[in-house]
Amino acid sequence: MRLMAMRATMVGLIGERNRLGGEERLLNVDERLKLEVRAVSRKPAIGAPGRRER
């Protein structure tokens, strides 16, 4: 019963998002795993603005 209630809440939230103009397609798990995702480094790249030379 709780799962069905959560699903109903999600459907309502998705409907609200779509009414506000957020009708972009959501990726499924396979599509998200195929995306090229690169970790963001905390250190700026060599020559990047704000990097101090030693």
Contacts in CASP RR format, 6 or more apart in sequence:
PFRMAT RR
TARGET T0000
AUTHOR 0000-0000-0000
METHOD contacts of the structure
MODEL  1
MRLMAMRATMVGLIGERNRLGGEERLLNVDERLKLEVRAVSRKPAIGAPG
RRER
27 35 0 8 1.000
44 50 0 8 1.000
44 51 0 8 1.000
45 51 0 8 1.000
END
